[in-house]
Amino acid sequence: MRILNVRFANLNSLYGEWMIDFTVGQYIHDGIFAITGPTGAGKSTILDAICLGLYGRTPRLDSIGLQSNEIMSRQRAQCFAEVTFETRSGTFCCHWGQHKARNKVDGNLVDSHHEISDALTKEVLFTKKREVAQAVEEYTGMTFDRFTRSMLLAQGQFAAFLNAEADQRSPILEQITGTEIYTRISIQVNRFYAEQKSVLARLEMVSQEQQPLDEESLDRLEGQKQLLHRWIATARRRAAACSKA
């Protein structure tokens, strides 16, 4: 998964509309960058916008409904978050938004809306929240929990990720790096090794049960072999003589 751009408006302390385009040259050229600023400047809000656009919630705000919207900037009547991202399945745009009745600051909250569309054709694919959630999980390969543990680690959770057990970190790292196939190959190799090891053990058991012959026995068998060869030669001569008669 690769995030191409983020658009959002009126989230926490970031009033008005904002856009970050990760496809511009400097982001691509440098490959890594930092989000810096004083406390309260809105650093975490940018990450919240990404999570909100994709999943309709954030690590700091699990639910946004008719009763409460703590992420909407104060004295504003609407807010939204939109994320355009690219995966192996295609390029998609996920939009989440909520407004107040009659677009009035003192209006009651209207239920939020969430939709996902094809970013290239602009075709809206899903508009029901459950369907959007399923589509995002299918296209990105990540649930909300996995996304927040890997692509977007909330403040204070980075140490928890580093200190997690190996079996908890491995699936996340594979998801990020796209190396799941190597795990499948490793499983197949280990399975083949176990099967061949079992075959070898059986063969070794059989070989141990069959004791090697001593020198005297080998000489006796060799004598019997030569005797049989002479008998066969004699039988062939007699058969040839009979056929001539």
C-alpha positions, 0 to 999 in steps of 0.5 A: 500500500502506498498513500498518494495524497491526503486532503482534510478540513477542520480537524482539531487545530488545523482549520480550513482545508489542507492537502499533502501530495506525497507524489511531488518530487521531493517526497519521492526523491528523499524517501523519508521525512519527518513531521515536526512542530511544537506541541499542539501544532497538528502533527498527530492530526495529519496522521488522524486524517489518514486514519479517519479517511480510511477507517472512519476512526482514529487511534485517539477517537474510536467512535464518531457519531451523532452524539459527539465529534471531538475531532471537528474543529471548534466553531466549524460546521463540517469536517472531512478527511480524504485519502488517495492510495495505491495497492496491487488492486488499483488506485482508490480514493476514500472519503469520510466526512460529517457536518452539522444540520443546515451547515450551522455551527450550532446545528446538531450533528448529522451522521457521518458518511464514508465512501470509496471510489476508483481514483482513476475513473472516479466511479463510486464503489461503495457508500455504506460504512460496512461495505467501505470498511470491508473494501478498505481491508480487502484492498489494503490487506490491513484491518484498522488494528493492523494499520495502526500497529504498522503503517501508523503507530500512534504516539506512545505505541512505537515502543510497544511495537518494538517490544512485542513478541516476534510472532506478533511483529513478524506478520506486520513487518511482512505486510509492510515489506511484502515478503509474505511469499518468503514465509510460505516458501519457508513453510513448504521447505520445512515441510519437505525437510520433515518428510524427507527426514522421516523417509531417511529415518525409516531407511536407516532403521531398515538398514540396521535390521539387515546385518552385513555378511561376513567373509565366509558367507560371501565366499560360500555365496560366490561359490554357489553363484559359480556353480549355478553358472556352470549348471546353466552353461551345461543345460544350454549345451544339452538343450542345443544338442537336443535341438540338433537331434 
